[in-house]
Amino acid sequence: MFDIHCHILPCVDDGSGSFTDSLEMAEIAARSGIRGIVATPHCNMPGVFENFWSADFDAKVKQLNDILQSRNIPITVYPGQEVFAYGDIIERIKNNELITLNNSRYLLVEFDFSVSEREMLKYLQMITAQGYVPIVAHPERYLIFGETPEMIRDIRSAGALVQVNSGSVTGNFGYYPERAASYFLANQLADFVASDAHSQYSRTPDLFPVHEIICENYSYEYADLLLDKNPQKVVNNKEIR
Ligand SMILES: [Fe+2]
């Protein structure tokens, strides 16, 4: 499996707090069957987590990979960001302040939890107009989809792909996210399931349980698509739809 949304890079946001934490997160991921993780720190959140791309960022990804290799943990960490939809993100991409997932065509985007559909569509169109493919991070957690999950079809029609959090499927985020996630999965309206892991204790990168749930409730093929095939296509910059 490949995890395209994980806060495994240490000391950059509210995820891993040290290389030791990152190592423990990677061990959990490896045990659950994950071979690749895209490190996606929060970024472009004014005054909270800016995390615009820098040479230090690449150095940290390399350092983490070196540590994993030296400990024989069979996982590769790739560069990425979870970009908060705010301001002129296209200008920031052009200025190399924002990066896509493993420098592919795919940009992981998160929104304010109370975002309106109109505002979301505005950003998605801005991104697709430049030839990038937006992946909406955990839409099942946003109020509009908690209330009206079928609105996800408008988001997909706008050219975006849908990433559901493992914790929403397992019920860790409560009733509405679980209900919306179930609707997306039952109607094959999700493209990825990722951990959005923040630590080795809660919200961990263990994707094995969600793989089991999707196999049991939907199909092995869909679990494989959401957790392995599509995420690998992102890492390798291959077309998905
Ligand atoms: Fe996240």
Residues whose N, C-alpha, C, O or C-beta is under 5 A from the ligand:
A	BS01	LIG	E82 D196
